[in-house]
């Protein structure tokens, strides 16, 4: 419709020009110079108007195309055009096209912002860089997992951590490697994988980083649980009939000794030895049953029932439970909670179990200290997650034992079962958290991460 009107306008102006110049020739041939001059003037004005009309359309079109080329969609063409209805319609068409471009760009920016937000908040670390090492993307998870700052170029990383730089630049597409890291609070086992992308003729390397520490610990615990179940089943099946038969033999022997006392079929020393042996077998068998039964708690932890619990209540209940032992050992116990009304979402009984295990270990650790001290601290870390620390000034844990104390059945105590710390870590993992330790002579910290 716009171009149809434009064509009509051009034709009408061409007809006016033809009439004007025709009239000029006609009046000039008749000797009517005045009328011929007027006709010529009308023709010149018509040429100007036709040229201006056509060039106005070209100027608008060029301006429109330049706006698109420069992605400047803020331009608006006036709807109130004095050049006529045709230009008004043309302006409306241009505005509609620019509005469509604006909407597409706004939608694209919204999608980019959405993807950026998703990338920044996923728990998998992502780093992207080109063949020159220029970093195009690094998300919050990568910064946290690798315990480093935001990078613009991998050459910056080489100065800070050459081992990490070597891994990131040397890993091949499709390859995965393990990396151990520590941020001062938590030790992590990271799985680092690489893939290659080609975008607009450029090659990019995309690195994904996943913390598999919890998964490894869970698999380790599951393996020990399965072993404990198998051992319990086999030992119980073997020991139960032994205990039953030993008890029967004891009863039969008592009856037989009474019945044959005069006939002396068995000498007193023989019957005494036999009686002692059977009692020993019975005692050890029952002890083994009790020993195996003690490990049920490790493989049969109930599912947590979560509720909001005040940390202050946890600490008060814990110290109240050991009030007598604290007084007898003259232990200085201190509390620190920030903020004071700090709460944690947890199963109260299970968390009590963890804290009791740790507190008992701490009291044993400070027994030889002249000024025994245990500190209970709770706070929010930089990620707004609750951290509970139990600190003692005992002798500390030897370095080679620190990596093993959470392994089921491993213990440094003469009478320890090696279950308490492993059970405590398992409970924390069921709370989607973790239990870690840091120790040096005179300072040991067990940390509950929620």
Secondary structure, 3 states (H helix, E strand, C coil): CHHHHHHHHHHHHHHHHHHHHHHHHHHHHCCCHHHHHHHHHHHHHHHHHHHHHHHHHHHHHHHHHHHHHCCCCCCCCCCCCCCCHHHHHHHHHHHHHHHHHHHHHHHHHHHHHHHHHHHHHCCCEEEEEECCCEEEEECHHHHHHHCCCCCCEHHHHHHHCHHHHHHHHHCCCCCEEEEEEECCCCEEEEEEEEEEEEECCEEEEEEEEEECHHHHHHHHHHHHHHHHHHHHHHHHHHHHHHHHHHHHHHHHHHHHHHHCCCCCCCCHHHHHHHHHHHHHHHHHHHHHHHHHHCCHHHHCCCCCCCEEEEHHHHHHHHHHHCHHHHHHHCCEEEEEECCCCCEEEECHHHHHHHHHHHHHHHHHHCCCCCCCEEEEEEEECCCCCEEEEEEECCCCCCHHHHCCCCCCCCCCCCCCCCCHHHHHHHHHHHCCCEEEEEEECCEEEEEEEC
